[in-house]
Amino acid sequence: MSIRERLYPEDEELPILVQHCSDARFVWNLGLEQRNLWVRGRSQKITYNTQAKELTQARKETWLEEGSSAI
């Protein structure tokens, strides 16, 4: 079962919402790409902890730092 909701943001909220969704999409796609490019047999595995450390480093970038820390 799924729930569908519709948002009606105010004019001043819309750019913030769009930026948040863009940041979340970038982070998700980056993590997915890392997992898809990983080849079995490599000495270093991709784990939650390694990706969390890389995300911490990525948040030091100005454009990603400005967004929500929840992503």
MMTF fields as JSON, N, C-alpha, C and O atoms, coordinates in Angstrom:
{
  "mmtfVersion": "1.0.0",
  "mmtfProducer": "UNKNOWN",
  "numBonds": 283,
  "numAtoms": 284,
  "numGroups": 71,
  "numChains": 1,
  "numModels": 1,
  "chainsPerModel": [1],
  "groupsPerChain": [71],
  "chainIdList": ["A"],
  "bondAtomList": [4, 2, 8, 6, 12, 10, 16, 14, 20, 18, 24, 22, 28, 26, 32, 30, 36, 34, 40, 38, 44, 42, 48, 46, 52, 50, 56, 54, 60, 58, 64, 62, 68, 66, 72, 70, 76, 74, 80, 78, 84, 82, 88, 86, 92, 90, 96, 94, 100, 98, 104, 102, 108, 106, 112, 110, 116, 114, 120, 118, 124, 122, 128, 126, 132, 130, 136, 134, 140, 138, 144, 142, 148, 146, 152, 150, 156, 154, 160, 158, 164, 162, 168, 166, 172, 170, 176, 174, 180, 178, 184, 182, 188, 186, 192, 190, 196, 194, 200, 198, 204, 202, 208, 206, 212, 210, 216, 214, 220, 218, 224, 222, 228, 226, 232, 230, 236, 234, 240, 238, 244, 242, 248, 246, 252, 250, 256, 254, 260, 258, 264, 262, 268, 266, 272, 270, 276, 274, 280, 278],
  "bondOrderList": [1, 1, 1, 1, 1, 1, 1, 1, 1, 1, 1, 1, 1, 1, 1, 1, 1, 1, 1, 1, 1, 1, 1, 1, 1, 1, 1, 1, 1, 1, 1, 1, 1, 1, 1, 1, 1, 1, 1, 1, 1, 1, 1, 1, 1, 1, 1, 1, 1, 1, 1, 1, 1, 1, 1, 1, 1, 1, 1, 1, 1, 1, 1, 1, 1, 1, 1, 1, 1, 1],
  "groupList": [{"groupName": "MET", "atomNameList": ["N", "CA", "C", "O"], "elementList": ["N", "C", "C", "O"], "formalChargeList": [0, 0, 0, 0], "bondAtomList": [1, 0, 2, 1, 3, 2], "bondOrderList": [1, 1, 2], "singleLetterCode": "M", "chemCompType": "L-PEPTIDE LINKING"}, {"groupName": "SER", "atomNameList": ["N", "CA", "C", "O"], "elementList": ["N", "C", "C", "O"], "formalChargeList": [0, 0, 0, 0], "bondAtomList": [1, 0, 2, 1, 3, 2], "bondOrderList": [1, 1, 2], "singleLetterCode": "S", "chemCompType": "L-PEPTIDE LINKING"}, {"groupName": "ILE", "atomNameList": ["N", "CA", "C", "O"], "elementList": ["N", "C", "C", "O"], "formalChargeList": [0, 0, 0, 0], "bondAtomList": [1, 0, 2, 1, 3, 2], "bondOrderList": [1, 1, 2], "singleLetterCode": "I", "chemCompType": "L-PEPTIDE LINKING"}, {"groupName": "ARG", "atomNameList": ["N", "CA", "C", "O"], "elementList": ["N", "C", "C", "O"], "formalChargeList": [0, 0, 0, 0], "bondAtomList": [1, 0, 2, 1, 3, 2], "bondOrderList": [1, 1, 2], "singleLetterCode": "R", "chemCompType": "L-PEPTIDE LINKING"}, {"groupName": "GLU", "atomNameList": ["N", "CA", "C", "O"], "elementList": ["N", "C", "C", "O"], "formalChargeList": [0, 0, 0, 0], "bondAtomList": [1, 0, 2, 1, 3, 2], "bondOrderList": [1, 1, 2], "singleLetterCode": "E", "chemCompType": "L-PEPTIDE LINKING"}, {"groupName": "LEU", "atomNameList": ["N", "CA", "C", "O"], "elementList": ["N", "C", "C", "O"], "formalChargeList": [0, 0, 0, 0], "bondAtomList": [1, 0, 2, 1, 3, 2], "bondOrderList": [1, 1, 2], "singleLetterCode": "L", "chemCompType": "L-PEPTIDE LINKING"}, {"groupName": "TYR", "atomNameList": ["N", "CA", "C", "O"], "elementList": ["N", "C", "C", "O"], "formalChargeList": [0, 0, 0, 0], "bondAtomList": [1, 0, 2, 1, 3, 2], "bondOrderList": [1, 1, 2], "singleLetterCode": "Y", "chemCompType": "L-PEPTIDE LINKING"}, {"groupName": "PRO", "atomNameList": ["N", "CA", "C", "O"], "elementList": ["N", "C", "C", "O"], "formalChargeList": [0, 0, 0, 0], "bondAtomList": [1, 0, 2, 1, 3, 2], "bondOrderList": [1, 1, 2], "singleLetterCode": "P", "chemCompType": "L-PEPTIDE LINKING"}, {"groupName": "ASP", "atomNameList": ["N", "CA", "C", "O"], "elementList": ["N", "C", "C", "O"], "formalChargeList": [0, 0, 0, 0], "bondAtomList": [1, 0, 2, 1, 3, 2], "bondOrderList": [1, 1, 2], "singleLetterCode": "D", "chemCompType": "L-PEPTIDE LINKING"}, {"groupName": "VAL", "atomNameList": ["N", "CA", "C", "O"], "elementList": ["N", "C", "C", "O"], "formalChargeList": [0, 0, 0, 0], "bondAtomList": [1, 0, 2, 1, 3, 2], "bondOrderList": [1, 1, 2], "singleLetterCode": "V", "chemCompType": "L-PEPTIDE LINKING"}, {"groupName": "GLN", "atomNameList": ["N", "CA", "C", "O"], "elementList": ["N", "C", "C", "O"], "formalChargeList": [0, 0, 0, 0], "bondAtomList": [1, 0, 2, 1, 3, 2], "bondOrderList": [1, 1, 2], "singleLetterCode": "Q", "chemCompType": "L-PEPTIDE LINKING"}, {"groupName": "HIS", "atomNameList": ["N", "CA", "C", "O"], "elementList": ["N", "C", "C", "O"], "formalChargeList": [0, 0, 0, 0], "bondAtomList": [1, 0, 2, 1, 3, 2], "bondOrderList": [1, 1, 2], "singleLetterCode": "H", "chemCompType": "L-PEPTIDE LINKING"}, {"groupName": "CYS", "atomNameList": ["N", "CA", "C", "O"], "elementList": ["N", "C", "C", "O"], "formalChargeList": [0, 0, 0, 0], "bondAtomList": [1, 0, 2, 1, 3, 2], "bondOrderList": [1, 1, 2], "singleLetterCode": "C", "chemCompType": "L-PEPTIDE LINKING"}, {"groupName": "ALA", "atomNameList": ["N", "CA", "C", "O"], "elementList": ["N", "C", "C", "O"], "formalChargeList": [0, 0, 0, 0], "bondAtomList": [1, 0, 2, 1, 3, 2], "bondOrderList": [1, 1, 2], "singleLetterCode": "A", "chemCompType": "L-PEPTIDE LINKING"}, {"groupName": "PHE", "atomNameList": ["N", "CA", "C", "O"], "elementList": ["N", "C", "C", "O"], "formalChargeList": [0, 0, 0, 0], "bondAtomList": [1, 0, 2, 1, 3, 2], "bondOrderList": [1, 1, 2], "singleLetterCode": "F", "chemCompType": "L-PEPTIDE LINKING"}, {"groupName": "TRP", "atomNameList": ["N", "CA", "C", "O"], "elementList": ["N", "C", "C", "O"], "formalChargeList": [0, 0, 0, 0], "bondAtomList": [1, 0, 2, 1, 3, 2], "bondOrderList": [1, 1, 2], "singleLetterCode": "W", "chemCompType": "L-PEPTIDE LINKING"}, {"groupName": "ASN", "atomNameList": ["N", "CA", "C", "O"], "elementList": ["N", "C", "C", "O"], "formalChargeList": [0, 0, 0, 0], "bondAtomList": [1, 0, 2, 1, 3, 2], "bondOrderList": [1, 1, 2], "singleLetterCode": "N", "chemCompType": "L-PEPTIDE LINKING"}, {"groupName": "GLY", "atomNameList": ["N", "CA", "C", "O"], "elementList": ["N", "C", "C", "O"], "formalChargeList": [0, 0, 0, 0], "bondAtomList": [1, 0, 2, 1, 3, 2], "bondOrderList": [1, 1, 2], "singleLetterCode": "G", "chemCompType": "PEPTIDE LINKING"}, {"groupName": "LYS", "atomNameList": ["N", "CA", "C", "O"], "elementList": ["N", "C", "C", "O"], "formalChargeList": [0, 0, 0, 0], "bondAtomList": [1, 0, 2, 1, 3, 2], "bondOrderList": [1, 1, 2], "singleLetterCode": "K", "chemCompType": "L-PEPTIDE LINKING"}, {"groupName": "THR", "atomNameList": ["N", "CA", "C", "O"], "elementList": ["N", "C", "C", "O"], "formalChargeList": [0, 0, 0, 0], "bondAtomList": [1, 0, 2, 1, 3, 2], "bondOrderList": [1, 1, 2], "singleLetterCode": "T", "chemCompType": "L-PEPTIDE LINKING"}],
  "groupTypeList": [0, 1, 2, 3, 4, 3, 5, 6, 7, 4, 8, 4, 4, 5, 7, 2, 5, 9, 10, 11, 12, 1, 8, 13, 3, 14, 9, 15, 16, 5, 17, 5, 4, 10, 3, 16, 5, 15, 9, 3, 17, 3, 1, 10, 18, 2, 19, 6, 16, 19, 10, 13, 18, 4, 5, 19, 10, 13, 3, 18, 4, 19, 15, 5, 4, 4, 17, 1, 1, 13, 2],
  "groupIdList": [1, 2, 3, 4, 5, 6, 7, 8, 9, 10, 11, 12, 13, 14, 15, 16, 17, 18, 19, 20, 21, 22, 23, 24, 25, 26, 27, 28, 29, 30, 31, 32, 33, 34, 35, 36, 37, 38, 39, 40, 41, 42, 43, 44, 45, 46, 47, 48, 49, 50, 51, 52, 53, 54, 55, 56, 57, 58, 59, 60, 61, 62, 63, 64, 65, 66, 67, 68, 69, 70, 71],
  "secStructList": [7, 7, 7, 7, 7, 7, 7, 7, 7, 7, 6, 6, 6, 2, 2, 2, 2, 2, 2, 2, 2, 2, 2, 2, 2, 2, 2, 2, 2, 2, 2, 2, 2, 2, 2, 2, 2, 7, 7, 6, 6, 7, 1, 1, 7, 7, 7, 2, 2, 2, 2, 2, 2, 2, 2, 2, 2, 2, 6, 6, 1, 2, 2, 2, 2, 6, 1, 7, 6, 6, 7],
  "xCoordList": [0.841, 0.0, 0.896, 1.949, 0.476, 1.245, 0.313, -0.901, 0.918, 0.166, 0.679, 1.887, -0.218, 0.137, -0.335, -1.483, 0.552, 0.179, 0.564, 1.485, -0.117, 0.146, 0.598, -0.01, 1.662, 2.159, 1.713, 1.674, 1.386, 1.047, 1.938, 1.48, 3.206, 4.118, 3.826, 3.356, 4.117, 4.016, 5.133, 6.079, 5.023, 6.018, 7.425, 8.392, 7.551, 8.881, 9.424, 10.63, 8.564, 8.991, 9.439, 10.224, 8.957, 9.224, 10.711, 11.164, 11.502, 12.931, 13.667, 14.584, 13.275, 13.91, 13.577, 14.445, 12.337, 11.904, 12.604, 13.028, 12.724, 13.401, 14.873, 15.417, 15.527, 16.938, 17.123, 18.061, 16.24, 16.327, 16.186, 16.94, 15.233, 15.031, 16.224, 16.608, 16.811, 17.988, 19.172, 19.876, 19.394, 20.492, 20.287, 21.219, 19.059, 18.765, 18.958, 19.489, 18.536, 18.693, 20.167, 20.576, 20.978, 22.41, 23.073, 23.829, 22.789, 23.403, 22.971, 23.8, 21.692, 21.195, 21.867, 22.342, 21.907, 22.494, 23.986, 24.5, 24.686, 26.111, 26.343, 27.203, 25.581, 25.708, 25.349, 26.004, 24.314, 23.898, 24.961, 25.236, 25.557, 26.609, 27.817, 28.407, 28.182, 29.308, 29.028, 29.902, 27.827, 27.476, 27.451, 27.87, 26.964, 26.879, 28.244, 28.442, 29.186, 30.509, 31.447, 32.502, 31.063, 31.914, 31.983, 30.969, 33.186, 33.405, 33.79, 34.644, 33.156, 33.505, 34.968, 35.502, 35.593, 36.986, 37.942, 39.13, 37.43, 38.29, 38.572, 37.772, 39.719, 40.095, 39.237, 38.977, 38.799, 38.003, 36.529, 36.156, 35.704, 34.274, 33.597, 34.095, 32.471, 31.668, 30.656, 29.815, 30.748, 29.832, 29.126, 29.453, 28.17, 27.477, 28.476, 28.41, 29.403, 30.358, 31.262, 31.53, 31.739, 32.602, 31.821, 32.345, 30.585, 29.792, 29.401, 29.305, 29.176, 28.855, 30.042, 29.859, 31.253, 32.449, 32.598, 32.938, 32.344, 32.432, 31.359, 31.602, 30.184, 29.125, 29.512, 29.224, 30.163, 30.633, 31.623, 31.577, 32.51, 33.467, 32.747, 33.1, 31.754, 31.027, 30.256, 30.075, 29.805, 29.047, 29.908, 29.381, 31.206, 32.087, 32.064, 32.52, 31.525, 31.35, 30.265, 29.242, 30.488, 29.594, 28.162, 27.223, 27.985, 26.629, 25.835, 24.616, 26.492, 25.789, 25.643, 24.709, 26.562, 26.52, 25.334, 24.797, 24.929, 23.823, 22.483, 21.557, 22.377, 21.113, 20.874, 21.584, 19.874, 19.491, 20.512, 21.06, 20.76, 21.682, 20.981, 21.612, 19.688, 18.926, 19.164, 18.719, 19.859, 20.126, 21.578, 22.006],
  "yCoordList": [-1.161, 0.0, 1.236, 1.252, 2.247, 3.485, 4.658, 4.579, 5.729, 6.947, 8.027, 8.234, 8.698, 9.79, 11.087, 11.204, 12.06, 13.361, 14.435, 14.254, 15.52, 16.641, 17.822, 18.128, 18.484, 19.665, 20.919, 20.962, 21.917, 23.222, 24.261, 24.992, 24.325, 25.256, 26.711, 27.012, 27.58, 29.015, 29.411, 28.65, 30.588, 31.041, 31.102, 30.779, 31.508, 31.611, 30.243, 30.1, 29.249, 27.905, 27.048, 26.117, 27.346, 26.515, 26.381, 25.259, 27.472, 27.298, 26.446, 25.703, 26.55, 25.759, 24.282, 23.422, 23.995, 22.616, 22.009, 20.854, 22.774, 22.296, 22.026, 21.017, 22.924, 22.735, 21.489, 20.721, 21.289, 20.112, 18.825, 17.873, 18.799, 17.608, 17.371, 16.224, 18.437, 18.298, 17.736, 16.856, 18.244, 17.741, 16.272, 15.471, 15.924, 14.534, 13.609, 12.509, 14.038, 13.229, 13.034, 11.938, 14.098, 13.998, 12.991, 12.129, 13.102, 12.205, 10.763, 9.854, 10.542, 9.185, 8.597, 7.462, 9.372, 8.872, 8.605, 7.657, 9.421, 9.203, 7.888, 7.097, 7.657, 6.407, 5.198, 4.16, 5.327, 4.231, 3.938, 2.776, 4.984, 4.795, 4.092, 3.21, 4.484, 3.823, 2.341, 1.505, 2.017, 0.609, -0.168, -1.325, 0.461, -0.22, -0.417, -1.388, 0.482, 0.378, -0.533, -0.919, -0.878, -1.738, -3.122, -3.682, -3.659, -4.978, -5.948, -5.647, -7.11, -8.126, -8.518, -8.566, -8.792, -9.2, -8.066, -8.299, -6.832, -5.726, -5.842, -6.381, -5.328, -5.446, -4.55, -4.896, -3.415, -2.499, -2.626, -2.436, -2.947, -3.072, -1.727, -0.884, -1.549, -0.353, -0.702, -1.583, -0.007, -0.243, 1.059, 2.123, 0.96, 2.154, 3.129, 4.331, 2.614, 3.49, 4.229, 5.416, 3.549, 4.235, 5.305, 6.386, 5.006, 6.01, 7.161, 8.301, 6.893, 7.959, 8.902, 10.115, 8.355, 9.198, 10.07, 11.248, 9.49, 10.269, 11.351, 12.442, 11.06, 12.06, 13.214, 14.372, 12.904, 13.949, 14.857, 16.077, 14.274, 15.069, 15.899, 17.056, 15.32, 16.034, 17.22, 18.224, 17.117, 18.218, 19.438, 20.501, 19.304, 20.462, 21.348, 22.491, 20.807, 21.614, 22.656, 22.348, 23.87, 24.98, 24.734, 24.981, 24.255, 24.113, 23.046, 23.17, 21.994, 20.941, 21.308, 20.865, 22.109, 22.54, 23.458, 23.478, 24.213, 25.155, 24.458, 25.042, 23.223, 22.498, 21.89, 22.178, 21.056, 20.393, 19.327, 18.639, 19.197, 18.161, 16.81, 15.814, 16.769, 15.525, 14.603, 13.455, 15.083, 14.219, 13.857, 13.135],
  "zCoordList": [0.0, 0.0, 0.0, 0.638, -0.704, -0.722, -0.465, -0.656, -0.031, 0.24, -0.7, -0.82, -1.35, -2.237, -1.627, -1.2, -1.587, -1.058, -2.046, -2.842, -2.0, -2.893, -2.051, -1.025, -2.481, -1.784, -2.513, -3.743, -1.752, -2.301, -1.618, -0.739, -2.021, -1.348, -1.728, -2.826, -0.795, -1.061, -2.023, -2.229, -2.604, -3.579, -2.994, -3.683, -1.738, -1.126, -0.691, -0.489, -0.547, -0.151, -1.328, -1.151, -2.509, -3.68, -4.013, -4.24, -4.054, -4.362, -3.328, -3.677, -2.072, -1.016, -1.203, -1.054, -1.526, -1.754, -2.968, -2.928, -4.031, -5.239, -4.947, -5.397, -4.192, -3.85, -2.986, -3.197, -2.022, -1.156, -1.974, -1.773, -2.884, -3.721, -4.64, -4.872, -5.163, -6.03, -5.261, -5.756, -4.045, -3.211, -2.869, -2.948, -2.487, -2.125, -3.321, -3.171, -4.5, -5.706, -6.035, -6.418, -5.888, -6.163, -5.231, -5.678, -3.934, -2.951, -3.198, -3.145, -3.466, -3.736, -4.968, -4.938, -6.057, -7.302, -7.161, -7.754, -6.39, -6.164, -5.421, -5.809, -4.359, -3.615, -4.456, -4.37, -5.267, -6.142, -7.195, -7.496, -7.753, -8.75, -8.14, -8.763, -6.922, -6.252, -6.066, -6.298, -5.655, -5.446, -6.761, -6.806, -7.827, -9.121, -9.766, -10.497, -9.512, -10.121, -9.34, -9.842, -8.111, -7.296, -7.923, -8.339, -7.983, -8.578, -7.471, -6.637, -7.471, -6.475, -6.626, -7.734, -5.515, -5.542, -5.208, -4.985, -5.171, -4.764, -3.277, -2.513, -2.888, -1.477, -0.584, 0.568, -1.096, -0.286, -0.665, -1.822, 0.319, 0.078, 0.314, 1.06, -0.327, -0.098, 0.985, 0.807, 2.094, 3.209, 3.563, 3.035, 4.451, 4.928, 5.53, 5.269, 6.338, 7.015, 6.038, 6.228, 4.995, 4.032, 3.27, 3.003, 2.924, 2.218, 3.142, 2.686, 4.418, 5.364, 5.535, 5.638, 5.568, 5.661, 4.421, 4.523, 3.248, 2.016, 1.967, 1.45, 2.496, 2.532, 3.45, 3.149, 4.565, 5.467, 4.754, 4.916, 3.97, 3.198, 2.13, 1.901, 1.487, 0.433, 0.996, 0.306, 2.232, 2.832, 3.114, 3.441, 2.995, 3.151, 1.911, 1.944, 0.811, -0.397, -0.122, 0.491, -0.57, -0.257, -0.713, 0.043, -1.925, -2.459, -1.725, -1.609, -1.223, -0.493, 0.983, 1.651, 1.476, 2.874, 3.14, 4.247, 2.134, 2.296, 2.498, 3.059, 2.048, 2.132, 3.501, 4.465, 3.563, 4.802, 5.192, 4.331, 6.472, 6.947, 7.063, 7.416, 6.772, 6.871, 5.683, 5.698, 4.656, 3.497, 3.452, 2.552]
}
